[in-house]
Amino acid sequence: CRKTLNFVIYPPAPVISATANTCASMFTLPSVPAIGGFSVEYSLDGGAWTTNPSTTTPGCHTIAARYVTEGCIAPPYNQVPAGEFSDGTISACTAPSNTVSVVIFPTAPVLTAPSNTCNSAFTIPTVATVSGFTAQFSIDGGTYTATPVAPVTPGCHTVSARYVLTSACGLTAAGATGSGLCGVSNTVSVVIFPTAPVITKPADRCNAAFTLPAVPAVAGFTVEYRID
């Protein structure tokens, strides 16, 4: 008499590394060594296990991998079926890998120049809200901040914006990578004009040109006069 029993030697759980962050596109799935008789499945953001999960939604995403045999079942993992299946197939899973995090950054915001003002602060341009990210602004090429204060100094000013992570994503600290591959917005310009000058009538002259009234100098602006 002879009886044949089927058994499985399971591979150890794979160890994966985080892949590069992307700009408004699906990132590359971590590589997993091929092992004969096993397939690789991935779980994206804790969701269902599948061979090729995909998303383009901006945000912090997690990914895990596992080896599976035919007909993978739910935990407990590494469970060898007792006895023999009539069709000779094996139905079990290996433990999942470590979990890594990857960021999909939103496309860079597009700014519209605010209206010029007269001796007052201009309105900071609006930026679309993207979940998981904070909009930061740079005025006149200065440091990016989520709480910008528009200047009141007369002159030509520039504004640009970017998205940064609101909270840490795995090993990626909030804002550590700036706007990632998506970069920063376009740069717009806005003018704060000085208040109109107040002039004093020059002295009358007898058959000679009068002296033009004095006007305080304002950096970035030129004084023009109109006569008659």
C-alpha positions as protocol buffer text, in pm:
chain_id: "A"
residue {
  index: 1
  type: CYS
  ca { x: 0 y: 0 z: 0 }
}
residue {
  index: 2
  type: ARG
  ca { x: 109 y: 356 z: -63 }
}
residue {
  index: 3
  type: LYS
  ca { x: -36 y: 696 z: 19 }
}
residue {
  index: 4
  type: THR
  ca { x: 87 y: 1032 z: -111 }
}
residue {
  index: 5
  type: LEU
  ca { x: 62 y: 1348 z: 99 }
}
residue {
  index: 6
  type: ASN
  ca { x: 114 y: 1703 z: -31 }
}
residue {
  index: 7
  type: PHE
  ca { x: 303 y: 1963 z: 167 }
}
residue {
  index: 8
  type: VAL
  ca { x: 443 y: 2311 z: 111 }
}
residue {
  index: 9
  type: ILE
  ca { x: 770 y: 2471 z: 210 }
}
residue {
  index: 10
  type: TYR
  ca { x: 682 y: 2836 z: 237 }
}
residue {
  index: 11
  type: PRO
  ca { x: 933 y: 3111 z: 158 }
}
residue {
  index: 12
  type: PRO
  ca { x: 1003 y: 3370 z: 428 }
}
residue {
  index: 13
  type: ALA
  ca { x: 806 y: 3692 z: 410 }
}
residue {
  index: 14
  type: PRO
  ca { x: 959 y: 3925 z: 150 }
}
residue {
  index: 15
  type: VAL
  ca { x: 1143 y: 4239 z: 257 }
}
residue {
  index: 16
  type: ILE
  ca { x: 1061 y: 4538 z: 40 }
}
residue {
  index: 17
  type: SER
  ca { x: 1201 y: 4890 z: 4 }
}
residue {
  index: 18
  type: ALA
  ca { x: 1007 y: 5207 z: -61 }
}
residue {
  index: 19
  type: THR
  ca { x: 1015 y: 5322 z: -421 }
}
residue {
  index: 20
  type: ALA
  ca { x: 1053 y: 5681 z: -540 }
}
residue {
  index: 21
  type: ASN
  ca { x: 778 y: 5935 z: -483 }
}
residue {
  index: 22
  type: THR
  ca { x: 591 y: 6044 z: -795 }
}
residue {
  index: 23
  type: CYS
  ca { x: 406 y: 6343 z: -938 }
}
residue {
  index: 24
  type: ALA
  ca { x: 35 y: 6278 z: -998 }
}
residue {
  index: 25
  type: SER
  ca { x: 105 y: 5924 z: -1120 }
}
residue {
  index: 26
  type: MET
  ca { x: 122 y: 5570 z: -986 }
}
residue {
  index: 27
  type: PHE
  ca { x: 455 y: 5481 z: -828 }
}
residue {
  index: 28
  type: THR
  ca { x: 657 y: 5172 z: -916 }
}
residue {
  index: 29
  type: LEU
  ca { x: 567 y: 4868 z: -707 }
}
residue {
  index: 30
  type: PRO
  ca { x: 853 y: 4740 z: -487 }
}
residue {
  index: 31
  type: SER
  ca { x: 1050 y: 4454 z: -637 }
}
residue {
  index: 32
  type: VAL
  ca { x: 1015 y: 4107 z: -482 }
}
residue {
  index: 33
  type: PRO
  ca { x: 1245 y: 3814 z: -569 }
}
residue {
  index: 34
  type: ALA
  ca { x: 1075 y: 3551 z: -782 }
}
residue {
  index: 35
  type: ILE
  ca { x: 1030 y: 3209 z: -620 }
}
residue {
  index: 36
  type: GLY
  ca { x: 913 y: 2913 z: -826 }
}
residue {
  index: 37
  type: GLY
  ca { x: 562 y: 2798 z: -746 }
}
residue {
  index: 38
  type: PHE
  ca { x: 464 y: 3127 z: -581 }
}
residue {
  index: 39
  type: SER
  ca { x: 310 y: 3446 z: -709 }
}
residue {
  index: 40
  type: VAL
  ca { x: 349 y: 3795 z: -562 }
}
residue {
  index: 41
  type: GLU
  ca { x: 53 y: 4001 z: -446 }
}
residue {
  index: 42
  type: TYR
  ca { x: 45 y: 4356 z: -314 }
}
residue {
  index: 43
  type: SER
  ca { x: -185 y: 4540 z: -79 }
}
residue {
  index: 44
  type: LEU
  ca { x: -222 y: 4914 z: -138 }
}
residue {
  index: 45
  type: ASP
  ca { x: -327 y: 5124 z: 162 }
}
residue {
  index: 46
  type: GLY
  ca { x: -433 y: 4813 z: 350 }
}
residue {
  index: 47
  type: GLY
  ca { x: -677 y: 4711 z: 78 }
}
residue {
  index: 48
  type: ALA
  ca { x: -736 y: 4385 z: -105 }
}
residue {
  index: 49
  type: TRP
  ca { x: -440 y: 4176 z: -217 }
}
residue {
  index: 50
  type: THR
  ca { x: -387 y: 4185 z: -593 }
}
residue {
  index: 51
  type: THR
  ca { x: -105 y: 4137 z: -841 }
}
residue {
  index: 52
  type: ASN
  ca { x: -109 y: 4492 z: -977 }
}
residue {
  index: 53
  type: PRO
  ca { x: -278 y: 4755 z: -758 }
}
residue {
  index: 54
  type: SER
  ca { x: -276 y: 5111 z: -887 }
}
residue {
  index: 55
  type: THR
  ca { x: -379 y: 5464 z: -787 }
}
residue {
  index: 56
  type: THR
  ca { x: -301 y: 5819 z: -894 }
}
residue {
  index: 57
  type: THR
  ca { x: -466 y: 5991 z: -595 }
}
residue {
  index: 58
  type: PRO
  ca { x: -225 y: 6237 z: -434 }
}
residue {
  index: 59
  type: GLY
  ca { x: -132 y: 6150 z: -78 }
}
residue {
  index: 60
  type: CYS
  ca { x: 68 y: 5917 z: 146 }
}
residue {
  index: 61
  type: HIS
  ca { x: 24 y: 5555 z: 43 }
}
residue {
  index: 62
  type: THR
  ca { x: 134 y: 5229 z: 201 }
}
residue {
  index: 63
  type: ILE
  ca { x: 229 y: 4910 z: 20 }
}
residue {
  index: 64
  type: ALA
  ca { x: 294 y: 4555 z: 141 }
}
residue {
  index: 65
  type: ALA
  ca { x: 373 y: 4234 z: -50 }
}
residue {
  index: 66
  type: ARG
  ca { x: 335 y: 3861 z: 4 }
}
residue {
  index: 67
  type: TYR
  ca { x: 396 y: 3530 z: -169 }
}
residue {
  index: 68
  type: VAL
  ca { x: 89 y: 3322 z: -248 }
}
residue {
  index: 69
  type: THR
  ca { x: 22 y: 2975 z: -370 }
}
residue {
  index: 70
  type: GLU
  ca { x: -280 y: 2871 z: -572 }
}
residue {
  index: 71
  type: GLY
  ca { x: -605 y: 2959 z: -399 }
}
residue {
  index: 72
  type: CYS
  ca { x: -470 y: 3181 z: -123 }
}
residue {
  index: 73
  type: ILE
  ca { x: -684 y: 3191 z: 190 }
}
residue {
  index: 74
  type: ALA
  ca { x: -716 y: 3430 z: 482 }
}
residue {
  index: 75
  type: PRO
  ca { x: -494 y: 3418 z: 795 }
}
residue {
  index: 76
  type: PRO
  ca { x: -358 y: 3244 z: 993 }
}
residue {
  index: 77
  type: TYR
  ca { x: -53 y: 3254 z: 767 }
}
residue {
  index: 78
  type: ASN
  ca { x: 194 y: 2972 z: 715 }
}
residue {
  index: 79
  type: GLN
  ca { x: -83 y: 2721 z: 780 }
}
residue {
  index: 80
  type: VAL
  ca { x: -13 y: 2391 z: 608 }
}
residue {
  index: 81
  type: PRO
  ca { x: -341 y: 2218 z: 512 }
}
residue {
  index: 82
  type: ALA
  ca { x: -393 y: 1895 z: 700 }
}
residue {
  index: 83
  type: GLY
  ca { x: -426 y: 1582 z: 487 }
}
residue {
  index: 84
  type: GLU
  ca { x: -446 y: 1561 z: 114 }
}
residue {
  index: 85
  type: PHE
  ca { x: -657 y: 1763 z: -130 }
}
residue {
  index: 86
  type: SER
  ca { x: -829 y: 1547 z: -390 }
}
residue {
  index: 87
  type: ASP
  ca { x: -712 y: 1770 z: -673 }
}
residue {
  index: 88
  type: GLY
  ca { x: -357 y: 1794 z: -543 }
}
residue {
  index: 89
  type: THR
  ca { x: -363 y: 2176 z: -503 }
}
residue {
  index: 90
  type: ILE
  ca { x: -232 y: 2368 z: -205 }
}
residue {
  index: 91
  type: SER
  ca { x: -430 y: 2655 z: -53 }
}
residue {
  index: 92
  type: ALA
  ca { x: -231 y: 2877 z: 182 }
}
residue {
  index: 93
  type: CYS
  ca { x: -50 y: 3213 z: 211 }
}
residue {
  index: 94
  type: THR
  ca { x: 283 y: 3328 z: 341 }
}
residue {
  index: 95
  type: ALA
  ca { x: 313 y: 3614 z: 588 }
}
residue {
  index: 96
  type: PRO
  ca { x: 313 y: 3962 z: 440 }
}
residue {
  index: 97
  type: SER
  ca { x: 622 y: 4176 z: 407 }
}
residue {
  index: 98
  type: ASN
  ca { x: 711 y: 4489 z: 596 }
}
residue {
  index: 99
  type: THR
  ca { x: 503 y: 4794 z: 501 }
}
residue {
  index: 100
  type: VAL
  ca { x: 663 y: 5087 z: 318 }
}
residue {
  index: 101
  type: SER
  ca { x: 527 y: 5432 z: 238 }
}
residue {
  index: 102
  type: VAL
  ca { x: 532 y: 5626 z: -87 }
}
residue {
  index: 103
  type: VAL
  ca { x: 404 y: 5976 z: -166 }
}
residue {
  index: 104
  type: ILE
  ca { x: 213 y: 6080 z: -477 }
}
residue {
  index: 105
  type: PHE
  ca { x: 243 y: 6457 z: -492 }
}
residue {
  index: 106
  type: PRO
  ca { x: -30 y: 6671 z: -651 }
}
residue {
  index: 107
  type: THR
  ca { x: 51 y: 6868 z: -962 }
}
residue {
  index: 108
  type: ALA
  ca { x: 195 y: 7210 z: -891 }
}
residue {
  index: 109
  type: PRO
  ca { x: -71 y: 7475 z: -826 }
}
residue {
  index: 110
  type: VAL
  ca { x: -145 y: 7738 z: -1091 }
}
residue {
  index: 111
  type: LEU
  ca { x: -166 y: 8093 z: -958 }
}
residue {
  index: 112
  type: THR
  ca { x: -355 y: 8392 z: -1092 }
}
residue {
  index: 113
  type: ALA
  ca { x: -202 y: 8733 z: -1025 }
}
residue {
  index: 114
  type: PRO
  ca { x: -397 y: 8933 z: -767 }
}
residue {
  index: 115
  type: SER
  ca { x: -508 y: 9291 z: -833 }
}
residue {
  index: 116
  type: ASN
  ca { x: -261 y: 9574 z: -782 }
}
residue {
  index: 117
  type: THR
  ca { x: -321 y: 9791 z: -477 }
}
residue {
  index: 118
  type: CYS
  ca { x: -258 y: 10146 z: -360 }
}
residue {
  index: 119
  type: ASN
  ca { x: -42 y: 10164 z: -48 }
}
residue {
  index: 120
  type: SER
  ca { x: -202 y: 9847 z: 96 }
}
residue {
  index: 121
  type: ALA
  ca { x: -138 y: 9472 z: 109 }
}
residue {
  index: 122
  type: PHE
  ca { x: -252 y: 9267 z: -189 }
}
residue {
  index: 123
  type: THR
  ca { x: -466 y: 8953 z: -160 }
}
residue {
  index: 124
  type: ILE
  ca { x: -271 y: 8624 z: -150 }
}
residue {
  index: 125
  type: PRO
  ca { x: -374 y: 8404 z: -448 }
}
residue {
  index: 126
  type: THR
  ca { x: -598 y: 8107 z: -372 }
}
residue {
  index: 127
  type: VAL
  ca { x: -481 y: 7747 z: -417 }
}
residue {
  index: 128
  type: ALA
  ca { x: -699 y: 7437 z: -453 }
}
residue {
  index: 129
  type: THR
  ca { x: -721 y: 7225 z: -138 }
}
residue {
  index: 130
  type: VAL
  ca { x: -563 y: 6879 z: -169 }
}
residue {
  index: 131
  type: SER
  ca { x: -622 y: 6629 z: 112 }
}
residue {
  index: 132
  type: GLY
  ca { x: -305 y: 6541 z: 300 }
}
residue {
  index: 133
  type: PHE
  ca { x: -115 y: 6844 z: 174 }
}
residue {
  index: 134
  type: THR
  ca { x: -66 y: 7202 z: 288 }
}
residue {
  index: 135
  type: ALA
  ca { x: -21 y: 7495 z: 52 }
}
residue {
  index: 136
  type: GLN
  ca { x: 281 y: 7714 z: 118 }
}
residue {
  index: 137
  type: PHE
  ca { x: 362 y: 8051 z: -38 }
}
residue {
  index: 138
  type: SER
  ca { x: 683 y: 8239 z: -109 }
}
residue {
  index: 139
  type: ILE
  ca { x: 671 y: 8617 z: -142 }
}
residue {
  index: 140
  type: ASP
  ca { x: 952 y: 8795 z: -324 }
}
residue {
  index: 141
  type: GLY
  ca { x: 1154 y: 8471 z: -334 }
}
residue {
  index: 142
  type: GLY
  ca { x: 1152 y: 8433 z: 43 }
}
residue {
  index: 143
  type: THR
  ca { x: 1096 y: 8128 z: 263 }
}
residue {
  index: 144
  type: TYR
  ca { x: 788 y: 7917 z: 190 }
}
residue {
  index: 145
  type: THR
  ca { x: 524 y: 7937 z: 461 }
}
residue {
  index: 146
  type: ALA
  ca { x: 164 y: 7827 z: 510 }
}
residue {
  index: 147
  type: THR
  ca { x: 81 y: 8161 z: 674 }
}
residue {
  index: 148
  type: PRO
  ca { x: 207 y: 8427 z: 433 }
}
residue {
  index: 149
  type: VAL
  ca { x: 170 y: 8796 z: 514 }
}
residue {
  index: 150
  type: ALA
  ca { x: 142 y: 9023 z: 214 }
}
residue {
  index: 151
  type: PRO
  ca { x: 376 y: 9323 z: 235 }
}
residue {
  index: 152
  type: VAL
  ca { x: 260 y: 9684 z: 227 }
}
residue {
  index: 153
  type: THR
  ca { x: 585 y: 9823 z: 87 }
}
residue {
  index: 154
  type: PRO
  ca { x: 526 y: 9996 z: -249 }
}
residue {
  index: 155
  type: GLY
  ca { x: 691 y: 9814 z: -537 }
}
residue {
  index: 156
  type: CYS
  ca { x: 672 y: 9508 z: -761 }
}
residue {
  index: 157
  type: HIS
  ca { x: 624 y: 9187 z: -565 }
}
residue {
  index: 158
  type: THR
  ca { x: 624 y: 8820 z: -669 }
}
residue {
  index: 159
  type: VAL
  ca { x: 429 y: 8523 z: -531 }
}
residue {
  index: 160
  type: SER
  ca { x: 474 y: 8148 z: -588 }
}
residue {
  index: 161
  type: ALA
  ca { x: 321 y: 7844 z: -416 }
}
residue {
  index: 162
  type: ARG
  ca { x: 378 y: 7473 z: -358 }
}
residue {
  index: 163
  type: TYR
  ca { x: 219 y: 7174 z: -185 }
}
residue {
  index: 164
  type: VAL
  ca { x: 394 y: 6998 z: 103 }
}
residue {
  index: 165
  type: LEU
  ca { x: 297 y: 6700 z: 316 }
}
residue {
  index: 166
  type: THR
  ca { x: 81 y: 6799 z: 612 }
}
residue {
  index: 167
  type: SER
  ca { x: 196 y: 6502 z: 822 }
}
residue {
  index: 168
  type: ALA
  ca { x: 487 y: 6260 z: 808 }
}
residue {
  index: 169
  type: CYS
  ca { x: 450 y: 5973 z: 563 }
}
residue {
  index: 170
  type: GLY
  ca { x: 649 y: 5672 z: 679 }
}
residue {
  index: 171
  type: LEU
  ca { x: 1012 y: 5779 z: 679 }
}
residue {
  index: 172
  type: THR
  ca { x: 929 y: 6095 z: 484 }
}
residue {
  index: 173
  type: ALA
  ca { x: 891 y: 6388 z: 722 }
}
residue {
  index: 174
  type: ALA
  ca { x: 628 y: 6651 z: 655 }
}
residue {
  index: 175
  type: GLY
  ca { x: 756 y: 6894 z: 395 }
}
residue {
  index: 176
  type: ALA
  ca { x: 1094 y: 6723 z: 378 }
}
residue {
  index: 177
  type: THR
  ca { x: 1071 y: 6679 z: 3 }
}
residue {
  index: 178
  type: GLY
  ca { x: 897 y: 7007 z: -72 }
}
residue {
  index: 179
  type: SER
  ca { x: 666 y: 6959 z: -369 }
}
residue {
  index: 180
  type: GLY
  ca { x: 849 y: 6649 z: -486 }
}
residue {
  index: 181
  type: LEU
  ca { x: 877 y: 6599 z: -858 }
}
residue {
  index: 182
  type: CYS
  ca { x: 579 y: 6826 z: -921 }
}
residue {
  index: 183
  type: GLY
  ca { x: 775 y: 7136 z: -830 }
}
residue {
  index: 184
  type: VAL
  ca { x: 635 y: 7478 z: -746 }
}
residue {
  index: 185
  type: SER
  ca { x: 371 y: 7690 z: -914 }
}
residue {
  index: 186
  type: ASN
  ca { x: 415 y: 7961 z: -1172 }
}
residue {
  index: 187
  type: THR
  ca { x: 529 y: 8296 z: -1034 }
}
residue {
  index: 188
  type: VAL
  ca { x: 291 y: 8590 z: -1053 }
}
residue {
  index: 189
  type: SER
  ca { x: 368 y: 8959 z: -1004 }
}
residue {
  index: 190
  type: VAL
  ca { x: 164 y: 9229 z: -833 }
}
residue {
  index: 191
  type: VAL
  ca { x: 229 y: 9601 z: -777 }
}
residue {
  index: 192
  type: ILE
  ca { x: 167 y: 9802 z: -463 }
}
residue {
  index: 193
  type: PHE
  ca { x: 159 y: 10164 z: -579 }
}
residue {
  index: 194
  type: PRO
  ca { x: 260 y: 10443 z: -344 }
}
residue {
  index: 195
  type: THR
  ca { x: -1 y: 10700 z: -247 }
}
residue {
  index: 196
  type: ALA
  ca { x: -27 y: 10994 z: -485 }
}
residue {
  index: 197
  type: PRO
  ca { x: 234 y: 11259 z: -409 }
}
residue {
  index: 198
  type: VAL
  ca { x: 133 y: 11586 z: -247 }
}
residue {
  index: 199
  type: ILE
  ca { x: 312 y: 11882 z: -401 }
}
residue {
  index: 200
  type: THR
  ca { x: 357 y: 12244 z: -302 }
}
residue {
  index: 201
  type: LYS
  ca { x: 323 y: 12531 z: -550 }
}
residue {
  index: 202
  type: PRO
  ca { x: 664 y: 12663 z: -654 }
}
residue {
  index: 203
  type: ALA
  ca { x: 748 y: 13030 z: -633 }
}
residue {
  index: 204
  type: ASP
  ca { x: 632 y: 13257 z: -913 }
}
residue {
  index: 205
  type: ARG
  ca { x: 896 y: 13370 z: -1162 }
}
residue {
  index: 206
  type: CYS
  ca { x: 943 y: 13675 z: -1380 }
}
residue {
  index: 207
  type: ASN
  ca { x: 1006 y: 13569 z: -1737 }
}
residue {
  index: 208
  type: ALA
  ca { x: 1191 y: 13253 z: -1621 }
}
residue {
  index: 209
  type: ALA
  ca { x: 1113 y: 12884 z: -1574 }
}
residue {
  index: 210
  type: PHE
  ca { x: 977 y: 12787 z: -1237 }
}
residue {
  index: 211
  type: THR
  ca { x: 1125 y: 12507 z: -1024 }
}
residue {
  index: 212
  type: LEU
  ca { x: 939 y: 12175 z: -1034 }
}
residue {
  index: 213
  type: PRO
  ca { x: 785 y: 12080 z: -700 }
}
residue {
  index: 214
  type: ALA
  ca { x: 982 y: 11832 z: -492 }
}
residue {
  index: 215
  type: VAL
  ca { x: 840 y: 11478 z: -462 }
}
residue {
  index: 216
  type: PRO
  ca { x: 966 y: 11218 z: -210 }
}
residue {
  index: 217
  type: ALA
  ca { x: 1160 y: 10934 z: -376 }
}
residue {
  index: 218
  type: VAL
  ca { x: 1001 y: 10589 z: -362 }
}
residue {
  index: 219
  type: ALA
  ca { x: 1218 y: 10288 z: -451 }
}
residue {
  index: 220
  type: GLY
  ca { x: 1109 y: 10121 z: -770 }
}
residue {
  index: 221
  type: PHE
  ca { x: 912 y: 10420 z: -895 }
}
residue {
  index: 222
  type: THR
  ca { x: 992 y: 10720 z: -1112 }
}
residue {
  index: 223
  type: VAL
  ca { x: 834 y: 11062 z: -1076 }
}
residue {
  index: 224
  type: GLU
  ca { x: 661 y: 11216 z: -1376 }
}
residue {
  index: 225
  type: TYR
  ca { x: 516 y: 11564 z: -1410 }
}
residue {
  index: 226
  type: ARG
  ca { x: 242 y: 11708 z: -1627 }
}
residue {
  index: 227
  type: ILE
  ca { x: 244 y: 12079 z: -1699 }
}
residue {
  index: 228
  type: ASP
  ca { x: -68 y: 12265 z: -1809 }
}
